[in-house]
Structure formats: C-alpha cells, structure tokens
Amino acid sequence: MLEKEFRTGDGKRVNYAEMVAIIANYIKQNPDADYEITVGTDSQNHDKTKMVEVIAVCRVGNGGIFFYRVEFMDKIMDLRQKIYEETSRSLENAHGLLDEIYLQIVESDEGFDLEKLNIHFVVHCDIGRSRKSKTRVLVQEIMGWVEAEGFECVIKPDSYTASGIANKFSK
C-alpha cells in the first residue's frame, strides 16, 4: 500500500501502518463484538476538487472509530469521472486492508483466535437510486465494478461512510 497519511477522527496524523495497528488494537479490545469495517470516498468542488477518503470501524451497537485522508486535486467537472475517482480510491483502500488488520492482530498476539472474529467488510459508494439523484445512472456499473473486485457495495441512503463521514469533511 502506498504510504498515505490519514487522520484519526479527532485529527491526529497517523500513517497507514499506525492506522492498521490502531484498528487491530480496537478490535482486540472486544473480540467478541460484531464489527463492520467500511471504506468510502466523497468529493466536493471548490477552487479544486477536495477528495476525502474514509475508513470506519463500527463496533456494532457500541460506537466506532474512523480515519480520513484529504487530498486536493485539479477540479473534476464530469460527474462520471468524479464518481469513478471516488470509487477507485475506496477500492484502493479496501484491497488488502482486512488482511493487514488480521496480520497485525496475529503478530501482536500469536494466541489470538481469528476464527472467533465477526467482521463484515463493505465498500460504501456516494451514489443512489432516488429520482433526484444525478448518480442513479451510474448505480449498476459502479456496484458491478465494486462487486467484481470482490467487495460488497452499499449505496445511498445506507452508505454512511461516503455520504455521511466523508461528505462532512469534503465540505
């Protein structure tokens, strides 16, 4: 994975390896809980396009943690191109992440039983089927792309990582 700098939910800078270690330790604190790990990206046009990538870890029924990364790039005016860039970034973050978290858990505690973990891993996309959504024409192809990459895909209104957390930081 490219060395990316993320921030914790409270703004502390962490590199990718540190983020993975924090996630692994968070899961190890309560290994009997159910977890949902989601990745999602949103962007907004300002003078440039502000792209925000998010990785969220929800301890189902008991809160969670998240990390985000902000990058400014040349303005993307074409909606399809923007959604493709968002999805590509989410997929880049998704590939290998769960394996790296498992590896970090095992390396830090060789007696840990990975079989007892219940982790649901999902890619959230900032697209939706509502009549008012300009992205509705992209739903089938984007969901097909994400699923072809081996991930479950969630869209609006349920894609809180992209359409909620990332959206908040992209404004």
Backbone as JSON Lines, residues from 0, in Angstrom:
{"i":0,"aa":"M","n":[0.85,-1.19,0.0],"ca":[0.0,0.0,0.0],"c":[0.88,1.24,0.0]}
{"i":1,"aa":"L","n":[0.52,2.19,-0.8],"ca":[1.24,3.45,-0.81],"c":[1.17,4.06,0.59]}
{"i":2,"aa":"E","n":[2.27,4.71,0.97],"ca":[2.29,5.33,2.29],"c":[1.42,6.59,2.27]}
{"i":3,"aa":"K","n":[0.24,6.47,2.82],"ca":[-0.69,7.6,2.88],"c":[-0.77,8.07,4.32]}
{"i":4,"aa":"E","n":[-0.96,9.35,4.47],"ca":[-1.17,9.89,5.8],"c":[-2.67,10.08,6.01]}
{"i":5,"aa":"F","n":[-3.16,9.5,7.08],"ca":[-4.56,9.65,7.46],"c":[-4.61,10.48,8.73]}
{"i":6,"aa":"R","n":[-5.81,10.81,9.11],"ca":[-6.05,11.46,10.4],"c":[-7.09,10.64,11.15]}
{"i":7,"aa":"T","n":[-6.94,10.6,12.45],"ca":[-7.95,9.95,13.27],"c":[-9.17,10.86,13.31]}
{"i":8,"aa":"G","n":[-10.27,10.37,13.84],"ca":[-11.48,11.18,13.94],"c":[-11.28,12.49,14.67]}
{"i":9,"aa":"D","n":[-10.32,12.53,15.59],"ca":[-10.05,13.78,16.31],"c":[-8.91,14.59,15.69]}
{"i":10,"aa":"G","n":[-8.46,14.18,14.5],"ca":[-7.5,14.99,13.76],"c":[-6.03,14.63,13.9]}
{"i":11,"aa":"K","n":[-5.69,13.64,14.72],"ca":[-4.29,13.26,14.89],"c":[-3.77,12.58,13.62]}
{"i":12,"aa":"R","n":[-2.59,12.99,13.17],"ca":[-1.98,12.41,11.98],"c":[-1.42,11.02,12.28]}
{"i":13,"aa":"V","n":[-1.72,10.07,11.4],"ca":[-1.17,8.72,11.51],"c":[-0.83,8.22,10.11]}
{"i":14,"aa":"N","n":[0.22,7.4,10.02],"ca":[0.49,6.8,8.72],"c":[-0.34,5.52,8.59]}
{"i":15,"aa":"Y","n":[-0.26,4.9,7.44],"ca":[-1.1,3.74,7.16],"c":[-0.85,2.61,8.18]}
{"i":16,"aa":"A","n":[0.41,2.32,8.46],"ca":[0.75,1.24,9.4],"c":[0.21,1.53,10.8]}
{"i":17,"aa":"E","n":[0.3,2.78,11.22],"ca":[-0.23,3.16,12.53],"c":[-1.75,3.01,12.56]}
{"i":18,"aa":"M","n":[-2.41,3.38,11.47],"ca":[-3.86,3.25,11.39],"c":[-4.25,1.77,11.52]}
{"i":19,"aa":"V","n":[-3.58,0.9,10.79],"ca":[-3.88,-0.53,10.86],"c":[-3.68,-1.04,12.28]}
{"i":20,"aa":"A","n":[-2.61,-0.61,12.94],"ca":[-2.35,-1.04,14.33],"c":[-3.45,-0.55,15.27]}
{"i":21,"aa":"I","n":[-3.91,0.67,15.09],"ca":[-4.99,1.21,15.93],"c":[-6.27,0.4,15.73]}
{"i":22,"aa":"I","n":[-6.58,0.09,14.48],"ca":[-7.78,-0.71,14.18],"c":[-7.66,-2.09,14.81]}
{"i":23,"aa":"A","n":[-6.51,-2.73,14.64],"ca":[-6.29,-4.07,15.21],"c":[-6.45,-4.04,16.72]}
{"i":24,"aa":"N","n":[-5.87,-3.05,17.38],"ca":[-5.99,-2.94,18.84],"c":[-7.43,-2.67,19.26]}
{"i":25,"aa":"Y","n":[-8.14,-1.87,18.49],"ca":[-9.55,-1.58,18.78],"c":[-10.37,-2.87,18.73]}
{"i":26,"aa":"I","n":[-10.12,-3.7,17.75],"ca":[-10.84,-4.97,17.63],"c":[-10.44,-5.92,18.76]}
{"i":27,"aa":"K","n":[-9.17,-5.95,19.09],"ca":[-8.69,-6.85,20.15],"c":[-9.25,-6.47,21.53]}
{"i":28,"aa":"Q","n":[-9.61,-5.21,21.72],"ca":[-10.18,-4.78,22.99],"c":[-11.49,-5.49,23.29]}
{"i":29,"aa":"N","n":[-12.23,-5.85,22.26],"ca":[-13.5,-6.53,22.44],"c":[-13.7,-7.5,21.27]}
{"i":30,"aa":"P","n":[-12.98,-8.62,21.29],"ca":[-13.02,-9.55,20.15],"c":[-14.35,-10.27,19.99]}
{"i":31,"aa":"D","n":[-15.19,-10.25,20.99],"ca":[-16.49,-10.94,20.9],"c":[-17.56,-10.07,20.23]}
{"i":32,"aa":"A","n":[-17.28,-8.81,20.03],"ca":[-18.24,-7.9,19.4],"c":[-18.32,-8.17,17.9]}
{"i":33,"aa":"D","n":[-19.39,-7.68,17.3],"ca":[-19.53,-7.7,15.84],"c":[-18.98,-6.38,15.31]}
{"i":34,"aa":"Y","n":[-18.24,-6.47,14.2],"ca":[-17.63,-5.28,13.62],"c":[-18.06,-5.11,12.17]}
{"i":35,"aa":"E","n":[-18.18,-3.86,11.76],"ca":[-18.38,-3.53,10.36],"c":[-17.29,-2.54,9.99]}
{"i":36,"aa":"I","n":[-16.43,-2.95,9.07],"ca":[-15.38,-2.06,8.56],"c":[-15.84,-1.59,7.19]}
{"i":37,"aa":"T","n":[-15.88,-0.28,7.02],"ca":[-16.35,0.3,5.77],"c":[-15.32,1.28,5.23]}
{"i":38,"aa":"V","n":[-15.24,1.35,3.93],"ca":[-14.42,2.37,3.28],"c":[-15.32,3.15,2.33]}
{"i":39,"aa":"G","n":[-15.07,4.42,2.21],"ca":[-15.86,5.25,1.31],"c":[-15.15,6.55,1.03]}
{"i":40,"aa":"T","n":[-15.52,7.17,-0.08],"ca":[-14.89,8.42,-0.5],"c":[-15.97,9.36,-1.01]}
{"i":41,"aa":"D","n":[-15.78,10.65,-0.73],"ca":[-16.65,11.68,-1.28],"c":[-15.79,12.85,-1.7]}
{"i":42,"aa":"S","n":[-16.32,13.66,-2.6],"ca":[-15.57,14.83,-3.04],"c":[-16.53,15.99,-3.27]}
{"i":43,"aa":"Q","n":[-15.97,17.17,-3.18],"ca":[-16.72,18.4,-3.45],"c":[-15.82,19.31,-4.27]}
{"i":44,"aa":"N","n":[-16.43,20.04,-5.17],"ca":[-15.66,21.01,-5.94],"c":[-15.66,22.35,-5.24]}
{"i":45,"aa":"H","n":[-14.46,22.87,-5.07],"ca":[-14.22,24.22,-4.58],"c":[-13.35,24.86,-5.67]}
{"i":46,"aa":"D","n":[-12.29,25.56,-5.31],"ca":[-11.33,26.01,-6.33],"c":[-10.69,24.8,-6.99]}
{"i":47,"aa":"K","n":[-10.54,23.75,-6.22],"ca":[-10.06,22.45,-6.69],"c":[-11.08,21.42,-6.24]}
{"i":48,"aa":"T","n":[-10.87,20.18,-6.61],"ca":[-11.72,19.11,-6.08],"c":[-11.1,18.61,-4.79]}
{"i":49,"aa":"K","n":[-11.88,18.63,-3.73],"ca":[-11.45,18.14,-2.42],"c":[-11.95,16.71,-2.28]}
{"i":50,"aa":"M","n":[-11.0,15.76,-2.27],"ca":[-11.31,14.33,-2.21],"c":[-11.04,13.85,-0.79]}
{"i":51,"aa":"V","n":[-12.05,13.21,-0.18],"ca":[-11.91,12.74,1.2],"c":[-12.17,11.24,1.24]}
{"i":52,"aa":"E","n":[-11.15,10.48,1.66],"ca":[-11.24,9.03,1.81],"c":[-11.43,8.71,3.29]}
{"i":53,"aa":"V","n":[-12.32,7.75,3.58],"ca":[-12.61,7.39,4.97],"c":[-12.57,5.88,5.15]}
{"i":54,"aa":"I","n":[-12.0,5.48,6.27],"ca":[-12.06,4.09,6.72],"c":[-12.7,4.14,8.11]}
{"i":55,"aa":"A","n":[-13.83,3.45,8.26],"ca":[-14.57,3.48,9.52],"c":[-14.69,2.07,10.08]}
{"i":56,"aa":"V","n":[-14.58,1.96,11.39],"ca":[-14.72,0.68,12.08],"c":[-15.82,0.85,13.11]}
{"i":57,"aa":"C","n":[-16.93,0.16,12.88],"ca":[-18.07,0.24,13.78],"c":[-18.11,-1.02,14.64]}
{"i":58,"aa":"R","n":[-18.08,-0.83,15.94],"ca":[-18.35,-1.94,16.86],"c":[-19.86,-1.91,17.02]}
{"i":59,"aa":"V","n":[-20.52,-2.81,16.31],"ca":[-21.97,-2.76,16.15],"c":[-22.66,-2.63,17.51]}
{"i":60,"aa":"G","n":[-23.47,-1.59,17.61],"ca":[-24.22,-1.32,18.83],"c":[-23.41,-0.64,19.92]}
{"i":61,"aa":"N","n":[-22.14,-0.29,19.61],"ca":[-21.29,0.26,20.66],"c":[-20.24,1.22,20.1]}
{"i":62,"aa":"G","n":[-20.64,2.09,19.18],"ca":[-19.74,3.13,18.7],"c":[-18.75,2.67,17.65]}
{"i":63,"aa":"G","n":[-17.72,3.48,17.47],"ca":[-16.72,3.14,16.49],"c":[-15.64,4.19,16.39]}
{"i":64,"aa":"I","n":[-14.73,3.95,15.46],"ca":[-13.64,4.87,15.19],"c":[-13.56,5.07,13.68]}
{"i":65,"aa":"F","n":[-12.93,6.17,13.26],"ca":[-12.75,6.35,11.82],"c":[-11.48,7.15,11.56]}
{"i":66,"aa":"F","n":[-11.03,7.03,10.33],"ca":[-9.84,7.7,9.85],"c":[-10.19,8.36,8.52]}
{"i":67,"aa":"Y","n":[-9.57,9.48,8.24],"ca":[-9.85,10.14,6.97],"c":[-8.58,10.73,6.39]}
{"i":68,"aa":"R","n":[-8.62,10.9,5.1],"ca":[-7.5,11.47,4.34],"c":[-8.07,12.48,3.36]}
{"i":69,"aa":"V","n":[-7.48,13.67,3.31],"ca":[-7.94,14.73,2.42],"c":[-6.86,15.01,1.37]}
{"i":70,"aa":"E","n":[-7.31,15.12,0.13],"ca":[-6.4,15.5,-0.94],"c":[-7.1,16.49,-1.87]}
{"i":71,"aa":"F","n":[-6.39,17.51,-2.26],"ca":[-6.9,18.47,-3.24],"c":[-6.28,18.14,-4.59]}
{"i":72,"aa":"M","n":[-7.11,18.19,-5.62],"ca":[-6.64,17.87,-6.97],"c":[-7.28,18.83,-7.96]}
{"i":73,"aa":"D","n":[-6.79,18.76,-9.2],"ca":[-7.41,19.6,-10.22],"c":[-8.91,19.32,-10.24]}
{"i":74,"aa":"K","n":[-9.67,20.37,-10.47],"ca":[-11.13,20.27,-10.43],"c":[-11.64,19.25,-11.44]}
{"i":75,"aa":"I","n":[-12.5,18.35,-10.96],"ca":[-13.15,17.34,-11.8],"c":[-14.58,17.8,-12.01]}
{"i":76,"aa":"M","n":[-14.91,18.18,-13.23],"ca":[-16.24,18.71,-13.51],"c":[-17.21,17.62,-13.97]}
{"i":77,"aa":"D","n":[-16.7,16.57,-14.57],"ca":[-17.54,15.5,-15.09],"c":[-17.96,14.56,-13.96]}
{"i":78,"aa":"L","n":[-19.27,14.41,-13.75],"ca":[-19.79,13.6,-12.65],"c":[-19.3,12.16,-12.72]}
{"i":79,"aa":"R","n":[-19.36,11.55,-13.89],"ca":[-18.92,10.15,-14.04],"c":[-17.45,10.02,-13.64]}
{"i":80,"aa":"Q","n":[-16.62,10.92,-14.1],"ca":[-15.2,10.88,-13.78],"c":[-14.98,11.03,-12.27]}
{"i":81,"aa":"K","n":[-15.76,11.91,-11.65],"ca":[-15.63,12.14,-10.21],"c":[-16.03,10.9,-9.41]}
{"i":82,"aa":"I","n":[-17.13,10.27,-9.8],"ca":[-17.58,9.06,-9.11],"c":[-16.59,7.92,-9.32]}
{"i":83,"aa":"Y","n":[-16.03,7.83,-10.51],"ca":[-15.01,6.81,-10.76],"c":[-13.77,7.04,-9.92]}
{"i":84,"aa":"E","n":[-13.35,8.28,-9.77],"ca":[-12.19,8.59,-8.92],"c":[-12.48,8.24,-7.46]}
{"i":85,"aa":"E","n":[-13.67,8.6,-6.98],"ca":[-14.05,8.25,-5.61],"c":[-14.03,6.73,-5.41]}
{"i":86,"aa":"T","n":[-14.65,6.01,-6.33],"ca":[-14.74,4.56,-6.2],"c":[-13.36,3.92,-6.28]}
{"i":87,"aa":"S","n":[-12.54,4.39,-7.18],"ca":[-11.18,3.87,-7.32],"c":[-10.39,4.02,-6.02]}
{"i":88,"aa":"R","n":[-10.53,5.17,-5.38],"ca":[-9.83,5.41,-4.11],"c":[-10.37,4.5,-3.01]}
{"i":89,"aa":"S","n":[-11.67,4.31,-2.98],"ca":[-12.24,3.4,-1.97],"c":[-11.73,1.98,-2.18]}
{"i":90,"aa":"L","n":[-11.7,1.54,-3.42],"ca":[-11.21,0.19,-3.71],"c":[-9.73,0.05,-3.38]}
{"i":91,"aa":"E","n":[-8.96,1.08,-3.65],"ca":[-7.53,1.04,-3.3],"c":[-7.37,0.87,-1.79]}
{"i":92,"aa":"N","n":[-8.18,1.59,-1.02],"ca":[-8.11,1.45,0.44],"c":[-8.62,0.09,0.9]}
{"i":93,"aa":"A","n":[-9.59,-0.46,0.2],"ca":[-10.18,-1.74,0.61],"c":[-9.26,-2.92,0.37]}
{"i":94,"aa":"H","n":[-8.55,-2.91,-0.75],"ca":[-7.71,-4.06,-1.1],"c":[-6.64,-4.29,-0.05]}
{"i":95,"aa":"G","n":[-6.66,-5.46,0.53],"ca":[-5.65,-5.86,1.49],"c":[-5.84,-5.36,2.9]}
{"i":96,"aa":"L","n":[-6.75,-4.42,3.11],"ca":[-6.89,-3.82,4.44],"c":[-7.26,-4.85,5.5]}
{"i":97,"aa":"L","n":[-8.26,-5.67,5.22],"ca":[-8.69,-6.66,6.21],"c":[-7.56,-7.65,6.5]}
{"i":98,"aa":"D","n":[-6.85,-8.08,5.45],"ca":[-5.72,-9.0,5.65],"c":[-4.65,-8.35,6.52]}
{"i":99,"aa":"E","n":[-4.37,-7.07,6.29],"ca":[-3.36,-6.38,7.08],"c":[-3.79,-6.23,8.54]}
{"i":100,"aa":"I","n":[-5.08,-6.03,8.76],"ca":[-5.59,-5.95,10.14],"c":[-5.44,-7.31,10.82]}
{"i":101,"aa":"Y","n":[-5.85,-8.37,10.14],"ca":[-5.69,-9.72,10.7],"c":[-4.23,-10.01,11.01]}
{"i":102,"aa":"L","n":[-3.34,-9.68,10.08],"ca":[-1.91,-9.93,10.27],"c":[-1.4,-9.17,11.49]}
{"i":103,"aa":"Q","n":[-1.82,-7.93,11.65],"ca":[-1.41,-7.12,12.8],"c":[-1.89,-7.74,14.1]}
{"i":104,"aa":"I","n":[-3.12,-8.25,14.11],"ca":[-3.66,-8.89,15.32],"c":[-2.84,-10.13,15.68]}
{"i":105,"aa":"V","n":[-2.55,-10.97,14.68],"ca":[-1.79,-12.21,14.92],"c":[-0.36,-11.9,15.36]}
{"i":106,"aa":"E","n":[0.28,-10.93,14.71],"ca":[1.66,-10.59,15.06],"c":[1.76,-10.04,16.48]}
{"i":107,"aa":"S","n":[0.75,-9.36,16.95],"ca":[0.8,-8.79,18.29],"c":[0.33,-9.76,19.36]}
{"i":108,"aa":"D","n":[-0.35,-10.84,18.94],"ca":[-0.86,-11.82,19.9],"c":[-1.01,-13.17,19.18]}
{"i":109,"aa":"E","n":[0.06,-13.96,19.19],"ca":[0.07,-15.2,18.41],"c":[-0.98,-16.2,18.86]}
{"i":110,"aa":"G","n":[-1.49,-16.07,20.08],"ca":[-2.51,-16.98,20.56],"c":[-3.93,-16.55,20.22]}
{"i":111,"aa":"F","n":[-4.05,-15.43,19.53],"ca":[-5.37,-14.89,19.21],"c":[-6.08,-15.77,18.2]}
{"i":112,"aa":"D","n":[-7.35,-16.03,18.44],"ca":[-8.14,-16.89,17.55],"c":[-8.93,-16.03,16.57]}
{"i":113,"aa":"L","n":[-8.42,-15.93,15.33],"ca":[-9.09,-15.13,14.31],"c":[-10.45,-15.69,13.94]}
{"i":114,"aa":"E","n":[-10.66,-16.97,14.17],"ca":[-11.93,-17.62,13.81],"c":[-13.11,-17.04,14.6]}
{"i":115,"aa":"K","n":[-12.84,-16.53,15.78],"ca":[-13.95,-16.02,16.59],"c":[-14.35,-14.58,16.23]}
{"i":116,"aa":"L","n":[-13.56,-13.92,15.39],"ca":[-13.9,-12.56,15.0],"c":[-15.06,-12.55,14.02]}
{"i":117,"aa":"N","n":[-15.95,-11.59,14.2],"ca":[-17.06,-11.4,13.27],"c":[-16.93,-10.0,12.68]}
{"i":118,"aa":"I","n":[-16.3,-9.94,11.49],"ca":[-16.05,-8.66,10.83],"c":[-16.73,-8.68,9.47]}
{"i":119,"aa":"H","n":[-17.57,-7.69,9.26],"ca":[-18.26,-7.5,7.98],"c":[-17.56,-6.35,7.29]}
{"i":120,"aa":"F","n":[-17.07,-6.56,6.06],"ca":[-16.28,-5.56,5.34],"c":[-17.07,-5.08,4.12]}
{"i":121,"aa":"V","n":[-17.21,-3.76,3.97],"ca":[-18.09,-3.21,2.93],"c":[-17.46,-1.94,2.32]}
{"i":122,"aa":"V","n":[-17.71,-1.74,1.03],"ca":[-17.34,-0.51,0.36],"c":[-18.61,0.33,0.21]}
{"i":123,"aa":"H","n":[-18.55,1.56,0.69],"ca":[-19.68,2.5,0.59],"c":[-19.42,3.46,-0.57]}
{"i":124,"aa":"C","n":[-20.4,3.59,-1.44],"ca":[-20.28,4.49,-2.59],"c":[-21.3,5.62,-2.48]}
{"i":125,"aa":"D","n":[-20.87,6.81,-2.88],"ca":[-21.7,8.0,-2.78],"c":[-22.57,8.15,-4.03]}
{"i":126,"aa":"I","n":[-23.38,7.14,-4.27],"ca":[-24.32,7.11,-5.4],"c":[-25.66,6.63,-4.87]}
{"i":127,"aa":"G","n":[-26.72,6.91,-5.61],"ca":[-28.02,6.46,-5.13],"c":[-29.03,6.33,-6.26]}
{"i":128,"aa":"R","n":[-30.13,5.67,-5.93],"ca":[-31.17,5.39,-6.91],"c":[-32.35,6.37,-6.88]}
{"i":129,"aa":"S","n":[-32.34,7.33,-5.98],"ca":[-33.51,8.22,-5.88],"c":[-33.71,8.98,-7.19]}
{"i":130,"aa":"R","n":[-34.95,9.35,-7.43],"ca":[-35.29,10.05,-8.67],"c":[-34.51,11.35,-8.85]}
{"i":131,"aa":"K","n":[-34.2,11.99,-7.74],"ca":[-33.49,13.26,-7.8],"c":[-31.98,13.1,-7.97]}
{"i":132,"aa":"S","n":[-31.47,11.9,-7.76],"ca":[-30.03,11.68,-7.8],"c":[-29.47,11.7,-9.22]}
{"i":133,"aa":"K","n":[-28.46,12.52,-9.43],"ca":[-27.79,12.55,-10.73],"c":[-26.94,11.3,-10.93]}
{"i":134,"aa":"T","n":[-26.66,10.59,-9.86],"ca":[-25.79,9.41,-9.95],"c":[-26.56,8.12,-10.2]}
{"i":135,"aa":"R","n":[-27.88,8.19,-10.26],"ca":[-28.67,6.95,-10.41],"c":[-28.31,6.19,-11.68]}
{"i":136,"aa":"V","n":[-27.87,6.88,-12.72],"ca":[-27.5,6.22,-13.98],"c":[-26.19,5.44,-13.83]}
{"i":137,"aa":"L","n":[-25.44,5.69,-12.75],"ca":[-24.16,5.03,-12.53],"c":[-24.25,3.85,-11.57]}
{"i":138,"aa":"V","n":[-25.38,3.66,-10.92],"ca":[-25.51,2.67,-9.87],"c":[-25.12,1.27,-10.33]}
{"i":139,"aa":"Q","n":[-25.68,0.81,-11.41],"ca":[-25.43,-0.56,-11.86],"c":[-23.95,-0.79,-12.19]}
{"i":140,"aa":"E","n":[-23.33,0.14,-12.92],"ca":[-21.94,-0.08,-13.29],"c":[-20.98,0.06,-12.11]}
{"i":141,"aa":"I","n":[-21.23,1.0,-11.21],"ca":[-20.35,1.16,-10.05],"c":[-20.5,-0.03,-9.11]}
{"i":142,"aa":"M","n":[-21.74,-0.44,-8.84],"ca":[-21.94,-1.61,-7.97],"c":[-21.32,-2.86,-8.62]}
{"i":143,"aa":"G","n":[-21.47,-3.01,-9.92],"ca":[-20.88,-4.13,-10.62],"c":[-19.36,-4.14,-10.51]}
{"i":144,"aa":"W","n":[-18.76,-2.97,-10.63],"ca":[-17.31,-2.83,-10.52],"c":[-16.84,-3.23,-9.11]}
{"i":145,"aa":"V","n":[-17.47,-2.67,-8.09],"ca":[-17.07,-2.97,-6.7],"c":[-17.24,-4.46,-6.41]}
{"i":146,"aa":"E","n":[-18.36,-5.03,-6.83],"ca":[-18.6,-6.45,-6.58],"c":[-17.64,-7.32,-7.38]}
{"i":147,"aa":"A","n":[-17.28,-6.91,-8.59],"ca":[-16.3,-7.65,-9.39],"c":[-14.92,-7.64,-8.72]}
{"i":148,"aa":"E","n":[-14.65,-6.61,-7.92],"ca":[-13.39,-6.53,-7.17],"c":[-13.45,-7.39,-5.9]}
{"i":149,"aa":"G","n":[-14.62,-7.99,-5.64],"ca":[-14.73,-8.91,-4.51],"c":[-15.31,-8.32,-3.24]}
{"i":150,"aa":"F","n":[-15.92,-7.15,-3.33],"ca":[-16.45,-6.48,-2.14],"c":[-17.96,-6.3,-2.23]}
{"i":151,"aa":"E","n":[-18.59,-6.27,-1.06],"ca":[-19.99,-5.87,-1.0],"c":[-20.05,-4.37,-1.19]}
{"i":152,"aa":"C","n":[-21.04,-3.91,-1.94],"ca":[-21.19,-2.49,-2.21],"c":[-22.49,-1.98,-1.6]}
{"i":153,"aa":"V","n":[-22.41,-0.87,-0.87],"ca":[-23.58,-0.23,-0.28],"c":[-23.68,1.17,-0.85]}
{"i":154,"aa":"I","n":[-24.9,1.59,-1.21],"ca":[-25.13,2.91,-1.78],"c":[-26.09,3.7,-0.9]}
{"i":155,"aa":"K","n":[-26.32,4.97,-1.27],"ca":[-27.26,5.81,-0.54],"c":[-28.64,5.16,-0.5]}
{"i":156,"aa":"P","n":[-29.33,5.26,0.55],"ca":[-29.1,6.1,1.73],"c":[-28.28,5.41,2.83]}
{"i":157,"aa":"D","n":[-27.78,4.21,2.58],"ca":[-27.1,3.43,3.62],"c":[-25.58,3.58,3.62]}
{"i":158,"aa":"S","n":[-25.03,4.32,2.7],"ca":[-23.57,4.41,2.56],"c":[-23.0,5.53,3.44]}
{"i":159,"aa":"Y","n":[-23.17,5.38,4.76],"ca":[-22.83,6.45,5.69],"c":[-21.35,6.84,5.67]}
{"i":160,"aa":"T","n":[-20.45,5.92,5.31],"ca":[-19.03,6.29,5.31],"c":[-18.74,7.3,4.21]}
{"i":161,"aa":"A","n":[-19.31,7.09,3.03],"ca":[-19.11,8.03,1.92],"c":[-20.04,9.23,2.01]}
{"i":162,"aa":"S","n":[-21.34,8.97,2.17],"ca":[-22.32,10.05,2.1],"c":[-22.53,10.76,3.44]}
{"i":163,"aa":"G","n":[-21.91,10.27,4.49],"ca":[-22.02,10.9,5.8],"c":[-20.67,11.44,6.28]}
{"i":164,"aa":"I","n":[-19.77,10.52,6.66],"ca":[-18.49,10.94,7.25],"c":[-17.64,11.69,6.22]}
{"i":165,"aa":"A","n":[-17.39,11.05,5.07],"ca":[-16.54,11.7,4.06],"c":[-17.17,13.02,3.58]}
{"i":166,"aa":"N","n":[-18.49,13.01,3.42],"ca":[-19.18,14.22,2.99],"c":[-18.96,15.37,3.96]}
{"i":167,"aa":"K","n":[-18.97,15.06,5.24],"ca":[-18.77,16.09,6.26],"c":[-17.42,16.78,6.09]}
{"i":168,"aa":"F","n":[-16.39,15.99,5.81],"ca":[-15.04,16.54,5.69],"c":[-14.74,17.11,4.31]}
{"i":169,"aa":"S","n":[-15.58,16.8,3.33],"ca":[-15.34,17.31,1.98],"c":[-15.92,18.7,1.76]}
{"i":170,"aa":"K","n":[-16.77,19.16,2.66],"ca":[-17.43,20.47,2.52],"c":[-16.46,21.62,2.68]}
